[in-house]
Amino acid sequence: MDCRHIDEGEVKEILAGGQVNESRIETSSKGTSYPLEGTTHDGQKVRIVFAPKENGKMIVVTVIDLEKEYECECD
């Protein structure tokens, strides 16, 4: 998230108001993941992939800026 300049607030924005990209829904032995896309309050167009868990929690699988590719050297 840091590498792509997407913070927790923006993740919550997209979870609450993003549109599901149905062509990118994936199902595996680990469950189903749902890519939601939208524009954050600062104008960043993003895709955030969420995976709901049986315990009611939501896992963020990945965050993607749809318009800009960032270089990242995460440890």
N, C-alpha and C positions, 0 to 999 in steps of 0.2 A: 504494500500500500504506500509506504513512504517513497519508494522509487518512482511510483506513478502519480505522486502528489494527490492521493485520494485519502481523505481522513475518515474517521469513524462516523462523523456527522453526515458525510456524503453517502456513506454506505447505507445508513439508516434512511436517508432521503430516497434512495433508489429502491430499497426494500419496501418502503411505504407507497411510492408512486411510480415506480418503473413499469415498463411493459415487458412481458415475457416474450422472448424470442423463441417461439415454439420449434423452429427448425434446428435449434441448438440444444434442446433438452436431451440429456443423456441418462441412461439407466445402466447400472453395472451391479455387480454383487454387493457393492457398498451402499446401493440405493440410487435415488434419482437426484440429479442436480438441475437447477433451473436458472438459466441466464436471464437476468433482468437488465434492460437497457433504459437509459434516460439521460437527462441533462441535469447536472448539479446546480446549486444556487450560484456558483461562480462561472457557469457556462461550459463546464467540461462535459463532453459527451462520453459516457462510460458504459461498460458492460460489467456487471458484477454477478458472479455465479454463486448461487446459494444452494445448500443441501440441507433440507429439514431432517431432523433426527427424531426418533421415536419418543425421546424424553421431552419433546416440545421445544428444544433448542434449535437454533439456526446456525449452521457453519458457513463461513465465507470461504469458498474454495479458491477463488482468484478475483482480482480486480483488473480491468483493462481500460485504458484510455483509447477510444476508438479513432481518435484523430492524430495522436502524437505517440511516437515510440521513444521511450526514455532509456538511456543507458543506466544500468544499475550494477553496483558492485557490493551487493549485500553479503554480509558475513554469515 
